[in-house]
Amino acid sequence: MIEQAILDVKKQFGSAVKRWRNRLGISQGELATRAGLHRTYVSDIERGTRNPSLENIEKLADALQISTPTLFTYETFPSQIDPQQSGMSLRN
């Protein structure tokens, strides 16, 4: 039961990373370059097969130009978030 919950969290997080990446219109390779990570590692995160460290989560958020908490907003699609109204500001 706990293993399934961990798997679900990794898949949800990976899905959020992919949605934000697609919103920017960049490839996995471009995201990896911006974050200082390997492309296959980003691919594994998006598929929910990796458990990224807090440092790598921060790198991904920075590369996606969003705050780290925003990256954990699984249930909200990026197109539904208005950074100015929600208090979640995009990073410069």
Secondary structure, DSSP 8 states (H G I E B T S, - for coil): -HHHHHHHHHHHHHHHHHHHHHHHT--HHHHHHHHT--HHHHHHHHHT-----HHHHHHHHHHTTS-HHHHT-TTS-GGG--HHHHS-----
